[in-house]
Amino acid sequence: MWTICKKELADHFSSTRFLILFCLILMVALVSTYMVATNIRQVLEGVSKPSNVFLLLFTTEGKFFSLVQFIAFFGPLLGIIMGFDAINRERQHRTLAKLVSQPIFRDAVINGKFLAGVITVSIALVSMMLLLTGMGLITVGVVPGWEEIGRLFVYLIVSIAYVSFWLGLAILFSILFRSLATSALAAVALWIFFSFFMGFASDLVADALSPVRNPRDPEEVVANQRVSDAASLVSPAVLYSKATSTILDPYRRSRGSVMIVGLLEKLSMERFQSPLPLDQSILVVWPYLTLLAALTLICFGLSYVIFMRQEIRSV
């Protein structure tokens, strides 16, 4: 498995398409973060001891979007690029049968390819985070505390799991389809649907199951929104966005987007506006993290089972 993993790592880092895509993502992230950092530095002039400012580099929107939104939308392309031809490329080159004819277990092939993709994603995201953090230190001039470093570390782990889901999905399509173009188009189509059209689909489901007959009735509005939120959890992009936005925002205390708040609750929320500790923020989004990890494992598990049952000698 490690031999195949090393070979796949060499292929990934020498691949022109991976280098071009990573450089493009890094360039856009650097430009967006620099613009946000410049605005934050201007706002912080005259402030002696700002708190939880460093996290704003990753959550504040620049001209177009924040870094969290950018990774949520375009991070899956890294996983798709590395996985859409993982197996069917071997079939087209007639090397898969020769590979499994060697003293190599069949599961070592799929495990090595997936592990190499996860390592490549981890190296790419860690290097990008370190570059953005260093640029933020130079531009803003605020040193992050241990609480902020811990939140960034958790955010990095969640981002790796999120991109790994799309890597496993792309590998699954490379097993199901023999054509490289078909597997790539299937993965990209799901990415477009989950990232851009899931909101419309969840609203349609909410209107069908819990319609709002009286817009002035807050209970109907909240019920409709809750059904829409529950339906949108099918999308890993939604799970990732909601989880990371809460982890990187210590002042966010709820998973819901719409809540009915009484007078006493409102006074309590206005009176106690201290940030949540990291462990409490993780507990708030723990269902999202569990669902995202489950989707990643299920996707790779399906790839594993289908690949182990496929006939290779006839290829």
VOTI-155729 format. One record per residue: residue in three letters; z, x, y of N, C-alpha, C, O in turn. Coordinates in steps of 0.001 Angstrom, whole numbers, padded with zeros to 6 digits, always signed. Example, Ala and Ser with C-alpha at 12.3 -4.5 7.8 and 13.67 -1.06 7.14 Angstrom:
2
ALA+007800+013190-005690+007800+012300-004500+007800+013200-003300+008465+014236-003319 SER+007080+012850-002250+007140+013670-001060+007870+012900+000030+008039+013409+001138 
END
This chain:
315
MET+000000+000828-001205+000000+000000+000000+000000+000864+001257-000721+000576+002212 TRP+000816+001932+001256+000877+002782+002441-000428+003538+002651-000811+003808+003789 THR-001116+003885+001558-002422+004551+001704-003435+003635+002382-004166+004059+003277 ILE-003472+002375+001951-004368+001403+002584-003947+001148+004019-004796+001002+004897 CYS-002646+001094+004266-002142+000872+005622-002572+002001+006555-003000+001749+007681 LYS-002460+003245+006089-002871+004379+006932-004367+004335+007219-004805+004621+008333 LYS-005148+003972+006197-006603+003879+006406-006939+002779+007410-007798+002969+008270 GLU-006273+001637+007309-006527+000551+008254-006065+000917+009659-006713+000547+010638 LEU-004962+001632+009770-004513+002089+011096-005545+003001+011740-005829+002886+012932 ALA-006098+003899+010956-007144+004783+011492-008364+003987+011937-008973+004297+012961 ASP-008723+002954+011161-009869+002117+011546-009588+001336+012825-010469+001203+013675 HIS-008365+000816+012971-008028+000034+014161-008070+000894+015421-008678+000510+016420 PHE-007431+002040+015371-007326+002857+016583-008625+003580+016917-008792+004059+018039 SER-009536+003665+015973-010853+004237+016270-011901+003167+016514-013065+003485+016755 SER-011504+001899+016453-012440+000804+016652-012731+000621+018142-011812+000543+018957 THR-013989+000556+018480-014380+000398+019878-013990-000967+020418-013561-001068+021567 ARG-014128-002017+019622-013803-003364+020086-012310-003499+020370-011919-004173+021323 PHE-011460-002851+019533-010022-002917+019786-009664-002165+021055-008864-002651+021855 LEU-010243-000987+021251-009942-000199+022444-010401-000916+023711-009697-000898+024721 ILE-011568-001542+023666-012066-002264+024839-011175-003457+025161-010826-003683+026319 LEU-010807-004216+024136-009960-005392+024373-008581-004988+024866-008046-005614+025781 PHE-007995-003947+024274-006669-003520+024705-006698-002992+026132-005792-003281+026913 CYS-007723-002223+026486-007837-001716+027858-008022-002857+028850-007486-002812+029957 LEU-008782-003884+028456-008978-005026+029343-007672-005780+029569-007338-006120+030704 ILE-006929-006044+028485-005646-006734+028609-004664-005906+029421-003940-006441+030261 LEU-004636-004610+029176-003716-003739+029913-004061-003692+031395-003163-003706+032237 MET-005354-003636+031729-005763-003571+033122-005365-004843+033867-004830-004775+034974 VAL-005624-005998+033265-005270-007263+033914-003755-007382+034058-003263-007838+035090 ALA-003008-006971+033022-001553-007041+033090-001001-006116+034170-000071-006487+034885 LEU-001567-004917+034295-001105-003983+035322-001369-004520+036730-000510-004437+037607 VAL-002561-005067+036932-002897-005597+038254-001998-006776+038605-001485-006859+039721 SER-001806-007688+037653-000966-008858+037912+000476-008455+038184+001101-008973+039109 THR+001011-007528+037379+002395-007097+037558+002570-006340+038864+003603-006475+039520 TYR+001580-005547+039253+001680-004818+040515+001714-005775+041706+002469-005558+042654 MET+000912-006814+041664+000925-007787+042753+002264-008500+042834+002790-008719+043925 VAL+002823-008869+041668+004130-009520+041655+005209-008572+042139+006088-008973+042903 ALA+005156-007318+041706+006167-006343+042116+006122-006095+043619+007166-005934+044252 THR+004926-006063+044193+004814-005870+045645+005437-007030+046400+006137-006819+047390 ASN+005194-008250+045947+005794-009421+046606+007312-009422+046464+008024-009762+047409 ILE+007809-009044+045284+009260-009011+045070+009911-007958+045963+010989-008190+046511 ARG+009272-006815+046111+009832-005759+046964+009922-006221+048408+010893-005900+049094 GLN+008938-006963+048883+008995-007465+050259+010105-008494+050426+010765-008537+051464 VAL+010314-009334+049391+011358-010351+049485+012749-009723+049438+013679-010227+050066 LEU+012894-008628+048698+014209-008021+048502+014630-007091+049630+015715-006513+049565 GLU+013825-006932+050641+014210-006054+051744+015436-006626+052466+015418-007761+052943 GLY+016485-005828+052534+017732-006252+053159+018751-006811+052197+019886-007074+052593 VAL+018375-007001+050931+019319-007491+049926+019991-006290+049280+019315-005387+048789 SER+021333-006276+049278+022069-005096+048816+022082-004977+047292+021666-003950+046757 LYS+022544-005994+046591+022676-005936+045140+022040-007165+044499+022744-008119+044166 PRO+020737-007158+044322+020097-008313+043671+020420-008332+042182+020595-007285+041559 SER+020495-009528+041624+020793-009698+040197+019639-010402+039506+019021-011314+040055 ASN+019361-009946+038264+018314-010550+037425+016960-010603+038132+016209-011570+038007 VAL+016674-009538+038878+015412-009485+039617+014320-008861+038763+013149-009224+038880 PHE+014697-007930+037911+013685-007208+037151+012900-008138+036232+011720-007898+035976 LEU+013536-009191+035736+012844-010131+034853+011775-010924+035581+010859-011461+034956 LEU+011888-011001+036912+010874-011732+037672+009507-011067+037587+008492-011719+037831 LEU+009462-009784+037247+008183-009104+037086+007345-009745+035977+006115-009712+036025 PHE+008010-010321+034989+007313-010853+033827+007161-012368+033868+006354-012923+033123 THR+007911-013037+034714+007877-014502+034754+007249-015070+036028+006845-016233+036044 THR+007160-014277+037088+006603-014770+038349+005084-014755+038293+004484-013782+037838 GLU+004470-015821+038750+003011-015906+038778+002454-015119+039953+002957-015200+041073 GLY+001400-014355+039672+000713-013641+040736-000351-014530+041355-000087-015680+041704 LYS-001537-013998+041486-002634-014812+042007-003055-015886+041016-003476-016975+041408 PHE-002939-015572+039725-003438-016506+038719-002351-016925+037731-002141-018121+037529 PHE-001653-015963+037108-000693-016286+036071+000315-015154+035973+000117-014066+036513 SER+001414-015446+035258+002430-014440+035019+002090-013659+033756+001166-014013+033024 LEU+002849-012588+033508+002604-011790+032314+002888-012596+031049+002157-012478+030065 VAL+003932-013407+031062+004248-014240+029896+003106-015201+029603+002724-015360+028443 GLN+002558-015836+030611+001440-016750+030407+000194-015994+029931-000577-016501+029116 PHE+000010-014791+030444-001162-014006+030056-001104-013617+028578-002106-013720+027872 ILE+000060-013171+028109+000199-012813+026700+000074-014052+025821-000488-013984+024728 ALA+000594-015184+026293+000503-016418+025504-000942-016858+025318-001304-017357+024252 PHE-001773-016679+026344-003165-017120+026257-004073-016102+025578-004892-016472+024737 PHE-003938-014814+025933-004904-013811+025499-004357-012809+024487-005119-012008+023945 GLY-003038-012839+024221-002498-011988+023177-003060-012285+021797-003284-011351+021027 PRO-003302-013565+021448-003874-013850+020122-005203-013170+019855-005562-012959+018696 LEU-005945-012821+020901-007226-012147+020672-007038-010801+019981-007907-010371+019223 LEU-005911-010130+020233-005633-008873+019538-005533-009103+018029-006135-008374+017240 GLY-004772-010119+017640-004641-010414+016221-005944-010879+015592-006258-010509+014460 ILE-006706-011693+016325-007979-012183+015782-008975-011039+015612-009682-010981+014606 ILE-009036-010133+016581-009969-009019+016509-009687-008142+015296-010615-007644+014658 MET-008406-007950+014974-008055-007045+013881-008076-007705+012512-008047-007002+011502 GLY-008126-009028+012443-008006-009673+011144-009168-010499+010686-009224-010853+009508 PHE-010125-010835+011567-011167-011786+011161-012122-011201+010129-012793-011963+009434 ASP-012212-009864+010000-013095-009240+009021-012334-008345+008054-012897-007393+007513 ALA-011063-008642+007833-010249-007763+006998-010710-007757+005546-010731-006704+004908 ILE-011080-008919+005018-011466-009015+003607-012969-009191+003441-013581-008518+002612 ASN-013577-010096+004226-015013-010331+004023-015873-009137+004430-017016-009029+003985 ARG-015350-008241+005263-016085-007005+005547-016164-006141+004298-017194-005522+004029 GLU-015063-006099+003527-015077-005354+002264-016052-005990+001271-016701-005291+000492 ARG-016148-007310+001307-017096-007985+000408-018537-007659+000776-019362-007392-000098 GLN-018838-007682+002074-020209-007405+002495-020622-005964+002205-021774-005705+001859 HIS-019693-005036+002344-019990-003624+002078-019873-003262+000597-020082-002108+000224 ARG-019541-004241-000246-019424-004040-001692-018346-003013-002037-018479-002286-003021 THR-017298-002949-001249-016238-001969-001500-014971-002598-002057-014084-001880-002519 LEU-014864-003937-002022-013635-004576-002484-013481-004441-003997-012388-004155-004486 ALA-014566-004644-004738-014497-004506-006197-014190-003069-006590-013435-002831-007532 LYS-014769-002111-005876-014475-000707-006170-013035-000360-005835-012412+000472-006494 LEU-012513-001010-004798-011144-000716-004378-010134-001190-005416-009225-000446-005784 VAL-010288-002426-005890-009325-002955-006861-009561-002402-008259-008710-002561-009135 SER-010709-001750-008487-010930-001116-009790-010149+000180-009929-009979+000690-011037 GLN-009676+000713-008814-008836+001903-008836-007413+001509-009252-007091+000322-009300 PRO-006569+002488-009549-005164+002160-009886-004381+001687-008670-003407+002310-008248 ILE-004842+000553-008113-004216-000055-006934-003982-001530-007252-004901-002234-007671 PHE-002775-001982-007056-002491-003402-007256-003212-004227-006188-003383-003797-005047 ARG-003628-005424-006602-004383-006254-005674-003537-006663-004469-004049-006737-003352 ASP-002248-006930-004687-001418-007331-003556-001205-006198-002563-000879-006446-001402 ALA-001386-004945-003010-001264-003826-002087-002376-003840-001042-002195-003340+000068 VAL-003526-004415-001397-004648-004477-000450-004313-005406+000707-004423-005022+001872 ILE-003899-006641+000381-003604-007610+001435-002346-007221+002204-002285-007409+003419 ASN-001333-006678+001509-000117-006254+002196-000379-005080+003130+000138-005046+004247 GLY-001179-004118+002677-001476-002970+003514-002271-003334+004749-002025-002789+005825 LYS-003223-004247+004616-004013-004655+005766-003160-005418+006778-003274-005190+007983 PHE-002308-006319+006298-001454-007068+007221-000433-006150+007890-000182-006274+009089 LEU+000152-005237+007131+001139-004320+007694+000501-003415+008744+001109-003145+009780 ALA-000705-002951+008488-001398-002108+009471-001664-002882+010761-001536-002336+011856 GLY-002035-004160+010624-002247-004968+011816-000975-005178+012613-000993-005112+013842 VAL+000143-005434+011916+001420-005630+012611+001849-004349+013322+002341-004406+014449 ILE+001669-003201+012684+002030-001926+013322+001163-001673+014551+001656-001211+015580 THR-000119-001972+014443-001020-001780+015589-000643-002687+016747-000628-002252+017899 VAL-000338-003954+016449+000098-004889+017485+001396-004409+018128+001547-004467+019348 SER+002324-003939+017315+003609-003466+017839+003419-002280+018770+004020-002229+019843 ILE+002588-001327+018368+002349-000156+019217+001680-000564+020528+002031-000056+021593 ALA+000720-001477+020449+000023-001910+021663+000972-002627+022618+000970-002343+023816 LEU+001782-003551+022105+002685-004309+022979+003814-003439+023520+004195-003577+024682 VAL+004355-002543+022691+005431-001660+023165+004921-000739+024259+005589-000557+025277 SER+003754-000158+024062+003202+000732+025088+002914-000015+026377+003146+000515+027463 MET+002411-001243+026274+002134-002023+027473+003424-002388+028199+003485-002324+029427 MET+004453-002770+027446+005731-003109+028062+006351-001901+028758+006908-002034+029848 LEU+006260-000730+028141+006819+000469+028756+006076+000833+030036+006698+001231+031021 LEU+004764+000703+030030+003983+000994+031231+004318+000019+032357+004487+000425+033507 LEU+004412-001261+032023+004743-002257+033044+006164-002075+033555+006423-002260+034745 THR+007091-001715+032667+008464-001469+033101+008538-000265+034032+009224-000310+035053 GLY+007836+000808+033685+007824+001980+034563+007197+001684+035913+007682+002156+036941 MET+006122+000905+035919+005511+000542+037192+006443-000338+038011+006488-000225+039236 GLY+007190-001219+037340+008149-002044+038061+009280-001229+038651+009730-001511+039761 LEU+009751-000217+037923+010802+000655+038449+010342+001390+039697+011095+001529+040662 ILE+009105+001856+039671+008583+002601+040819+008326+001676+041999+008634+002029+043138 THR+007769+000507+041747+007362-000384+042831+008538-001145+043434+008707-001174+044653 VAL+009348-001760+042577+010449-002583+043064+011651-001736+043427+012324-002012+044420 GLY+011936-000704+042637+013083+000150+042913+014398-000420+042434+015452+000020+042893 VAL+014375-001394+041517+015584-002007+040972+015693-001612+039510+014762-001826+038734 VAL+016825-001036+039130+017049-000619+037754+017567-001808+036948+018553-002425+037351 PRO+016939-002148+035826+017416-003297+035043+018744-002994+034363+019005-001856+033975 GLY+019588-004025+034220+020842-003893+033502+020648-004033+032007+019547-004314+031533 TRP+021736-003832+031265+021640-003926+029817+021284-005340+029373+020603-005518+028363 GLU+021735-006339+030111+021391-007725+029771+019886-007949+029904+019278-008594+029049 GLU+019290-007429+030955+017845-007580+031144+017068-006786+030109+016035-007248+029627 ILE+017548-005592+029758+016878-004802+028727+016931-005527+027383+015956-005523+026633 GLY+018075-006148+027083+018181-006915+025843+017232-008094+025812+016638-008387+024774 ARG+017083-008773+026937+016141-009903+026992+014702-009428+026816+013912-010081+026134 LEU+014362-008306+027419+013011-007770+027247+012767-007349+025805+011656-007503+025298 PHE+013787-006820+025140+013631-006422+023739+013395-007657+022863+012516-007644+022000 VAL+014167-008711+023079+013963-009948+022303+012580-010529+022592+011896-011005+021687 TYR+012178-010484+023865+010844-010974+024227+009752-010176+023507+008746-010744+023080 LEU+009945-008887+023374+008967-008051+022686+008876-008409+021206+007779-008475+020653 ILE+010015-008639+020561+010016-009015+019142+009307-010351+018943+008526-010506+018005 VAL+009576-011319+019826+008931-012626+019716+007421-012502+019942+006634-013173+019274 SER+007024-011650+020877+005591-011457+021137+004892-010845+019930+003772-011236+019601 ILE+005540-009890+019267+004948-009289+018069+004788-010338+016966+003762-010377+016287 ALA+005805-011186+016791+005705-012252+015788+004603-013248+016138+003913-013754+015253 TYR+004441-013526+017423+003424-014481+017864+002012-013953+017595+001169-014676+017064 VAL+001757-012706+017956+000435-012125+017700+000219-011942+016199-000909-012047+015719 SER+001297-011668+015452+001170-011507+014003+000761-012823+013337+000086-012813+012308 PHE+001164-013944+013914+000702-015224+013371-000817-015321+013438-001462-015717+012467 TRP-001385-014961+014578-002842-015037+014713-003522-013986+013842-004640-014203+013374 LEU-002865-012858+013621-003397-011872+012686-003444-012448+011275-004454-012315+010584 GLY-002358-013086+010843-002356-013700+009517-003365-014829+009395-003986-014997+008345 LEU-003535-015612+010472-004529-016692+010452-005942-016125+010342-006766-016656+009598 ALA-006225-015051+011077-007548-014431+011002-007806-013842+009615-008924-013933+009108 ILE-006788-013238+008996-006949-012715+007644-007199-013858+006660-007999-013720+005735 LEU-006513-014985+006863-006740-016155+006002-008184-016621+006082-008792-016920+005054 PHE-008742-016687+007286-010128-017104+007435-011093-016060+006870-012162-016413+006373 SER-010728-014789+006941-011584-013754+006356-011596-013837+004833-012538-013368+004195 ILE-010557-014430+004245-010529-014647+002795-011307-015902+002425-012010-015926+001415 LEU-011181-016947+003243-011826-018225+002916-013325-018183+003143-014072-018784+002371 PHE-013794-017488+004185-015210-017473+004545-015794-016093+004269-015176-015069+004563 ARG-016984-016086+003704-017661-014822+003423-018375-014264+004646-018608-013058+004734 SER-018720-015124+005577-019440-014683+006772-018455-014204+007835-017438-014849+008089 LEU-018768-013067+008453-017917-012548+009523-017936-013470+010732-016898-013712+011347 ALA-019111-013986+011074-019226-014853+012247-018451-016155+012044-017826-016657+012978 THR-018489-016702+010832-017785-017959+010567-016279-017787+010671-015602-018624+011268 SER-015748-016722+010104-014301-016497+010180-013855-016236+011612-012784-016687+012018 ALA-014669-015508+012388-014317-015255+013782-014351-016544+014599-013450-016795+015400 LEU-015385-017363+014401-015499-018609+015153-014386-019589+014788-013894-020307+015658 ALA-013985-019632+013529-012910-020537+013121-011592-020133+013784-010853-020991+014267 ALA-011296-018832+013809-010060-018373+014441-010082-018612+015948-009083-019044+016522 VAL-011208-018336+016585-011322-018543+018034-011244-020024+018384-010661-020392+019404 ALA-011832-020879+017538-011777-022323+017801-010343-022834+017761-009945-023627+018614 LEU-009567-022389+016781-008158-022797+016725-007374-022243+017914-006501-022922+018454 TRP-007683-021013+018321-007016-020431+019489-007299-021244+020747-006394-021498+021542 ILE-008554-021652+020928-008910-022445+022106-008209-023801+022078-007712-024271+023101 PHE-008174-024423+020901-007540-025741+020808-006039-025651+021080-005514-026421+021884 PHE-005349-024731+020428-003901-024621+020579-003498-024153+021975-002432-024523+022467 SER-004336-023348+022614-003967-022771+023908-004364-023655+025085-003655-023682+026091 PHE-005472-024374+024988-005999-025078+026150-006031-026602+026005-005966-027315+027006 PHE-006129-027108+024775-006299-028544+024587-005128-029207+023881-005153-030416+023648 MET-004104-028437+023537-002970-029025+022843-002212-029993+023744-001661-030983+023263 GLY-002178-029717+025046-001498-030614+025967-002137-031992+026008-001430-032999+026042 PHE-003469-032050+026005-004155-033340+025996-003903-034082+024683-003690-035295+024683 ALA-003926-033350+023559-003705-033993+022264-002287-034542+022148-002088-035645+021638 SER-001300-033779+022619+000087-034256+022544+000309-035462+023452+001074-036361+023103 ASP-000344-035496+024602-000228-036669+025482-000845-037911+024832-000309-039011+024969 LEU-001963-037741+024129-002572-038874+023425-001658-039395+022321-001530-040605+022128 VAL-001027-038479+021602-000098-038894+020542+001101-039629+021145+001554-040636+020602 ALA+001612-039118+022274+002767-039761+022914+002409-041147+023442+003200-042082+023320 ASP+001217-041284+024028+000806-042596+024529+000590-043600+023407+000763-044803+023602 ALA+000212-043104+022232+000003-044014+021101+001320-044416+020442+001482-045568+020039 LEU+002254-043485+020330+003515-043769+019637+004584-044333+020560+005366-045193+020155 SER+004621-043858+021790+005651-044312+022725+005025-044517+024103+005235-043700+025000 PRO+004262-045590+024285+003578-045808+025568+004562-046156+026679+005636-046711+026444 VAL+004157-045812+027888+004956-046122+029084+004385-047397+029699+003354-047357+030370 ARG+005041-048507+029475+004581-049774+030025+005049-049972+031465+004365-050608+032267 ASN+006204-049431+031779+006749-049533+033137+007035-048113+033646+008015-047497+033227 PRO+006203-047598+034530+006416-046219+035010+007744-046035+035741+008206-044904+035897 ARG+008360-047117+036190+009626-047002+036898+010826-046980+035954+011956-046773+036397 ASP+010597-047188+034680+011678-047158+033701+011878-045711+033237+011012-045171+032548 PRO+013000-045067+033599+013175-043646+033225+013298-043431+031730+012901-042380+031226 GLU+013843-044411+031000+013995-044239+029565+012646-044190+028853+012463-043401+027926 GLU+011706-045024+029276+010377-044987+028674+009657-043684+029006+008967-043113+028162 VAL+009824-043219+030238+009176-041963+030637+009732-040799+029834+008980-039950+029355 VAL+011055-040762+029688+011679-039679+028932+011300-039757+027455+011041-038729+026830 ALA+011264-040971+026888+010872-041114+025485+009432-040656+025265+009128-039993+024274 ASN+008555-041013+026190+007162-040573+026086+007055-039052+026173+006291-038436+025429 GLN+007813-038456+027072+007760-037004+027221+008332-036287+026008+007838-035228+025620 ARG+009366-036858+025408+009943-036246+024216+008982-036289+023040+008897-035326+022278 VAL+008260-037386+022881+007264-037456+021817+006147-036451+022074+005653-035810+021146 SER+005749-036316+023350+004711-035343+023685+005178-033915+023405+004415-033101+022885 ASP+006426-033613+023749+006963-032276+023480+007043-032006+021984+006733-030904+021530 ALA+007462-033017+021214+007565-032834+019764+006190-032614+019131+006044-031797+018222 ALA+005180-033348+019617+003835-033176+019069+003242-031822+019438+002484-031245+018659 SER+003577-031313+020611+003026-030024+021051+003618-028840+020303+003079-027736+020375 LEU+004730-029052+019576+005349-027956+018837+004513-027514+017648+004834-026513+017008 VAL+003446-028244+017342+002530-027788+016299+001822-026516+016735+001427-025709+015892 SER+001657-026325+018033+000945-025174+018567+001874-023972+018652+002945-024075+019251 PRO+001498-022833+018072+002313-021626+018232+002332-021121+019666+003286-020459+020075 ALA+001287-021426+020441+001276-021018+021841+002362-021741+022632+003000-021147+023501 VAL+002571-023020+022332+003632-023783+022995+005003-023258+022586+005884-023096+023431 LEU+005188-022989+021286+006455-022434+020814+006755-021109+021500+007880-020862+021934 TYR+005750-020271+021593+005952-018958+022216+006267-019091+023706+007169-018421+024208 SER+005542-019939+024406+005745-020091+025846+007139-020638+026149+007817-020144+027050 LYS+007568-021656+025401+008879-022242+025662+010004-021291+025290+011019-021229+025985 ALA+009837-020555+024205+010885-019624+023782+011023-018460+024762+012136-018115+025158 THR+009916-017861+025149+009986-016687+026017+010383-017053+027445+011054-016270+028117 SER+009979-018230+027914+010371-018630+029265+011877-018819+029368+012460-018555+030420 THR+012511-019270+028301+013964-019432+028305+014671-018094+028136+015707-017855+028756 ILE+014119-017225+027303+014748-015921+027086+014685-015066+028345+015643-014360+028660 LEU+013583-015120+029062+013423-014299+030264+013993-014955+031513+014007-014337+032577 ASP+014460-016186+031407+015065-016876+032547+016505-017233+032202+016736-018257+031558 PRO+017476-016427+032607+018878-016703+032227+019447-017959+032861+020514-018415+032451 TYR+018771-018533+033848+019279-019742+034496+018760-021020+033844+019133-022122+034247 ARG+017915-020875+032856+017393-022046+032158+018337-022401+031019+018668-021550+030193 ARG+018773-023667+030972+019820-024069+030048+019387-025118+029041+020193-025529+028207 SER+018152-025559+029091+017733-026636+028196+016318-026388+027725+015523-025747+028413 ARG+016004-026910+026522+014651-026819+025997+013749-027913+026537+012533-027736+026599 GLY+014329-029045+026932+013531-030184+027367+012962-029999+028754+013563-029333+029598 SER+011809-030584+028990+011179-030527+030306+011607-031684+031200+011558-031569+032425 VAL+012031-032813+030595+012485-033982+031350+013810-034442+030755+013919-034613+029541 MET+014822-034646+031609+016139-035098+031160+016665-036155+032121+016351-036149+033312 ILE+017477-037067+031574+018200-038035+032391+019589-037456+032673+020383-037265+031752 VAL+019877-037181+033937+021116-036517+034326+021937-037480+035158+021448-038025+036148 GLY+023199-037696+034755+024099-038539+035517+024667-037820+036727+024381-036645+036960 LEU+025473-038539+037494+026034-037964+038720+026985-036812+038413+026914-035756+039041 LEU+027876-037022+037441+028822-035965+037100+028115-034743+036516+028488-033608+036814 GLU+027103-034970+035692+026349-033841+035142+025603-033087+036231+025512-031859+036198 LYS+025069-033827+037195+024367-033184+038291+025305-032327+039133+024956-031210+039517 LEU+026511-032856+039424+027483-032079+040186+027922-030837+039425+028106-029771+040012 SER+028088-030982+038115+028489-029835+037300+027401-028773+037278+027702-027583+037366 MET+026146-029182+037162+025047-028219+037140+024892-027518+038476+024553-026335+038516 GLU+025135-028228+039575+025022-027613+040888+026199-026681+041174+026063-025713+041923 ARG+027349-026979+040577+028538-026174+040863+028563-024885+040050+028974-023834+040543 PHE+028124-024979+038816+028155-023810+037932+026710-023361+037666+026056-023838+036738 GLN+026244-022451+038486+024883-021953+038384+024845-020500+037919+023894-019777+038215 SER+025871-020071+037195+025889-018704+036691+024877-018567+035554+024637-019535+034831 PRO+024284-017396+035382+023283-017230+034320+023921-017261+032938+025082-016893+032758 LEU+023131-017709+031968+023592-017726+030584+023546-016321+030007+022648-015554+030354 PRO+024486-015956+029134+024359-014686+028418+023213-014736+027422+022697-015806+027098 LEU+022828-013569+026947+021652-013476+026083+021834-014252+024785+020903-014921+024335 ASP+023010-014176+024178+023199-014877+022911+023109-016389+023067+022637-017080+022164 GLN+023562-016911+024214+023456-018351+024461+022003-018766+024693+021586-019835+024247 SER+021236-017932+025385+019814-018241+025579+019069-018249+024256+018172-019066+024048 ILE+019441-017335+023356+018804-017311+022035+019157-018575+021251+018309-019131+020553 LEU+020401-019024+021364+020792-020254+020675+020035-021469+021207+019745-022397+020453 VAL+019716-021467+022490+018978-022589+023070+017590-022705+022450+017127-023807+022157 VAL+016930-021573+022251+015546-021586+021751+015470-021213+020275+014387-020918+019771 TRP+016603-021222+019577+016567-020836+018166+015632-021703+017331+014958-021157+016458 PRO+015543-023023+017539+014558-023807+016764+013121-023346+016982+012329-023332+016039 TYR+012772-022969+018213+011417-022485+018475+011162-021159+017762+010095-020960+017183 LEU+012129-020264+017803+011976-018973+017126+011846-019160+015614+011060-018470+014965 THR+012618-020092+015059+012540-020350+013626+011187-020922+013237+010604-020518+012231 LEU+010687-021858+014028+009371-022438+013740+008264-021395+013847+007355-021379+013017 LEU+008323-020530+014847+007301-019509+015011+007312-018524+013852+006255-018145+013347 ALA+008502-018108+013429+008593-017207+012278+008108-017892+011005+007450-017268+010172 ALA+008433-019182+010853+007995-019916+009664+006474-020046+009623+005870-019882+008563 LEU+005851-020339+010761+004392-020440+010805+003729-019112+010442+002721-019087+009735 THR+004298-018015+010925+003739-016700+010619+003833-016401+009125+002868-015935+008518 LEU+004998-016671+008536+005183-016405+007108+004329-017328+006246+003784-016900+005228 ILE+004211-018593+006649+003385-019534+005881+001922-019114+005915+001229-019171+004899 CYS+001455-018691+007090+000053-018289+007227-000246-017073+006354-001256-017040+005651 PHE+000636-016075+006402+000408-014904+005559+000607-015245+004081-000092-014706+003223 GLY+001557-016136+003779+001760-016532+002388+000536-017206+001792+000186-016953+000639 LEU-000117-018062+002569-001356-018686+002106-002442-017639+001861-003157-017696+000861 SER-002556-016687+002782-003538-015613+002598-003254-014838+001316-004172-014511+000564 TYR-001996-014550+001075-001596-013789-000113-001948-014542-001394-002542-013972-002309 VAL-001581-015821-001459-001801-016601-002677-003294-016786-002944-003743-016628-004079 ILE-004063-017119-001911-005503-017346-002101-006203-016057-002506-007076-016072-003374 PHE-005831-014949-001889-006470-013679-002235-006129-013257-003664-006983-012717-004367 MET-004890-013499-004100-004505-013111-005461-005210-013961-006508-005350-013524-007650 ARG-005659-015160-006154-006313-016050-007108-007833-015973-007059-008501-016553-007915 GLN-008388-015282-006091-009835-015217-005971-010436-014266-006998-009811-013291-007418 GLU-011658-014577-007386-012406-013717-008299-013120-012655-007485-013810-012968-006515 ILE-012957-011411-007873-013549-010308-007122-014699-009670-007865-015634-009172-007237 ARG-014658-009670-009171-015690-008973-009946-017068-009587-009774-018077-008899-009928 SER-017123-010895-009452-018413-011558-009298-019048-011297-007948-020195-011687-007727 VAL-018328-010641-007027-018850-010410-005685-019865-009285-005724-020431-008927-004691 
END
